[in-house]
Amino acid sequence: MFESAIMDKTLRQMAAGSLEIETGTQEVDFNAIVLDDIVPNNFHATSVAAVQNIYHITQEIAQNFQAEITLQQIKDWHKVLMRGLINNAGEFSTKQRVLPNVNTQLTHPKDIAEELKLWVKKYNNIQHLSDIAKSHYHFEIIHPFSDGNGRIGRLIVLAQCLQIGIKPPTINNNNKALYYILLEYAQINPAPLAYFFSSMC
């Protein structure tokens, strides 16, 4: 689908950017850890684990992107992504979650499993970027885990993009403000988010 060297760089940039907008970890430090096995100064063990986890699961998803995205698959990805970072990695949240500065009601903890089953069924045959934009917004308002929802949501976008044969978008600190605005607006119209994804490929 894509040349190996180009794909490797794309995956690193996507993983680094996704982590950067959540934790502030810069791409140069990300690459030092995953490419050179060098831990930057003042990096705690959890920060290193966050880098290694997202890098490994990004590679795994890229290698097996044709596999169907199931509820269990999402939980397994989250378990790898958040391993050593939270004590309930791979398990749905049992508490109400709140998104700061967003007026959106998230799925009640008791309804997460059922809502995510419906999500899997609804988006199991992605065809276009508009479908990916819709599914991304829907997943984020389900917000099934206690932490790491943004990262796992963007990993799902990665898998979905590869499934329809397009380069996944790179989202980082340079475009995160627009990304968050368009993600919230996707409740009304997902087209701008889909266009954003295409322009970041």
Buried (B, 14 or more C-beta within 10 A) or exposed (E): EBEEEEBBEBBBBBBBBBBBBBBEBBBEBBBBBBEEEEBBEEBEEEBBBBBBBBBBBBBBBBEEBEEEBEBEBBBBBBBBBBBEBBEBBBBBBEEEBEBEEBEEEBBEBEEBBEBBEEBBEEBEEBEEBBBBBBBBBBBBBBBBBBBBBBBBBBBBBBBBBBBEEBBBBBBBEEBBEBBBEBBBBBEEEBBBBBBBBBEBE
